[in-house]
Amino acid sequence: MAVFLCVEMLLAQVPFLTGVHAAAYREDTFIRGVDVSTLDMLEKLGAKYYSQGRQDDALKILHDNGANYVRLKL
C-alpha cells in the first residue's frame, strides 16, 4: 500500500500528468491481476461462469471486466 501511495504522489508531481491526463494515464497502466491456477481443475469439476446471466468463458469474463495480467502456477 505504501508503494502505491508513493507512486501516486510522484505522478501528481509530474507536470504533464495532471488533471484528466493523469487519470487516463493511471487507468491505462493499472495492473489488474488474477490467479487462474485452479481454473482448469474447477472447470473439469463442472464449474460454470456467468456474466450478466449468460454462461461464458471464465478468461473472457475476466478480460471483459478489466483483468490484464494472469498468474498461472503449475
C-alpha positions as CSV (number, residue, x, y, z in Angstrom):
1,M,0.0,0.0,0.0
2,A,2.8,2.4,0.8
3,V,4.4,1.8,-2.6
4,F,1.1,2.6,-4.3
5,L,0.8,5.8,-2.3
6,C,4.4,6.8,-3.2
7,V,3.7,6.2,-6.9
8,E,0.5,8.2,-6.7
9,M,2.4,11.1,-5.1
10,L,5.1,11.0,-7.7
11,L,2.6,11.0,-10.5
12,A,0.9,14.0,-9.0
13,Q,4.2,15.9,-9.2
14,V,4.8,15.3,-12.9
15,P,3.6,18.4,-14.7
16,F,2.4,16.7,-17.9
17,L,0.4,14.1,-15.9
18,T,-2.0,16.4,-14.2
19,G,-5.8,16.6,-14.3
20,V,-7.6,14.4,-16.8
21,H,-4.4,13.3,-18.4
22,A,-3.0,11.8,-15.2
23,A,-6.3,9.9,-14.6
24,A,-6.2,8.5,-18.1
25,Y,-2.6,7.5,-17.8
26,R,-3.1,5.7,-14.5
27,E,-6.2,3.9,-15.8
28,D,-4.4,2.6,-18.9
29,T,-1.4,1.3,-16.9
30,F,-3.1,-0.1,-13.9
31,I,-2.4,-3.8,-13.3
32,R,-5.5,-5.9,-12.7
33,G,-4.2,-9.3,-12.0
34,V,-6.0,-12.6,-11.4
35,D,-4.8,-16.0,-10.3
36,V,-6.1,-18.7,-12.6
37,S,-4.1,-21.6,-11.3
38,T,-7.1,-23.6,-10.3
39,L,-9.3,-22.7,-13.2
40,D,-8.7,-25.9,-15.3
41,M,-9.4,-28.1,-12.2
42,L,-12.6,-26.2,-11.4
43,E,-13.9,-26.4,-14.9
44,K,-13.1,-30.2,-15.0
45,L,-15.2,-30.5,-11.8
46,G,-18.1,-28.8,-13.6
47,A,-17.7,-25.1,-12.6
48,K,-19.5,-22.7,-14.9
49,Y,-19.0,-19.0,-15.1
50,Y,-21.6,-16.3,-15.9
51,S,-21.6,-12.7,-16.9
52,Q,-24.9,-10.8,-16.8
53,G,-26.9,-14.0,-16.6
54,R,-25.2,-15.7,-19.6
55,Q,-22.7,-18.5,-19.4
56,D,-19.3,-17.6,-20.9
57,D,-15.7,-18.5,-20.8
58,A,-14.0,-17.6,-17.5
59,L,-11.0,-15.9,-19.1
60,K,-13.2,-13.9,-21.4
61,I,-15.3,-12.7,-18.4
62,L,-12.1,-11.7,-16.5
63,H,-10.8,-9.8,-19.5
64,D,-14.1,-8.1,-20.2
65,N,-14.1,-6.9,-16.6
66,G,-10.6,-5.4,-16.7
67,A,-8.1,-8.2,-15.9
68,N,-4.9,-7.6,-17.9
69,Y,-2.4,-9.9,-16.1
70,V,-2.8,-13.6,-15.0
71,R,-0.9,-15.8,-12.7
72,L,-0.7,-19.5,-13.6
73,K,1.1,-21.6,-11.0
74,L,1.9,-25.1,-12.4
